[in-house]
């Protein structure tokens, strides 16, 4: 796998994982009891984005690593997918 391909795949995985990690531990301003004037009560009170970016990078690295091992060792091949969906080869 080329380095640029690996970087692109990692970026895509990272972006998907980011949207999965964003809701972790979020409490709205209404739940927290501290609503800032002019803001939506459902807005997060403490978003902790730096911590979520770290978690996103760690989880994306684990997912990418697992997928890379599957790809490099050919644990799942195209023929496996064709058999899975019932296509004759």
N, C-alpha and C positions, 0 to 999 in steps of 0.2 A: 504494500500500500504506500503510495506516495505521501510525503510529509504534508503537502497542501491538502490532499484528500483527508488525511487524518485530522488536520486542524479544522477543516470544514465540518466533518462529522462530529467532532467534539463540540464545536460551536452550536450545531443544531441540537445535540443532546443537552448541552448546557442551557440553551434557551427554553427547551421544553421543561427541564427540571426546575428552572427558575419559576415558572408559572405554577408548578406543583408545590414549591417551597414557600412562596409568598404568603399564603394564608396561615402558615404555622404560627401559633401563639398570638394571633392578632386579637386585640380587644378594641372595640370601638370607643369613641369618645363618650357615647351615651352609657356604655357599660362601665367605663372608668369613672364617670361622674364629672368629667372636666371637659365641657364643650367650649371650644374656642369660638368667639363671636365671628359670624360670617362663614363658618364652615359647616359641613354636613355632619350631623350627629353620628352617622355611620362611618365616618373617616377614622382611620386608626389613630390611637392616641400615641403609641410608641411603635413605629414601624420596624425599628432595628434592622435597617437595610444592609448595613455592613456585615452583620452576623449572618443574614440570609444569603448574601453573596458568597460568604465562606462556605456555608452549608451546600449551596448550589454547586460550587466548584468541587467539593469533596464527593458529593453524590454523583455528579456528572463524570468525574474521574473514575469512580468505581464502575459505573455503567459502561463507559467507554472501554475500560480495561477488560471487562468481562466480554464485551462484544468483539474486541480485538483478539482475545484469546480464541474465541469461537471461530473467528475468521482465519487467523493465522494457522491454527491446527486443523482447520477444515472439519470441525465437529458437526457442522450443519452445512450441507451442500445444496445446490439448486435442485438436484434430483430428489433430495428429501422433501423440499417444498412441493415439487410436482406430485409426489406420491401422497403428500398430506392433503392436497386439494383434489385428488383423484384424476389428475391429468396423466394420460398415457404418454410415454416417451418413446 
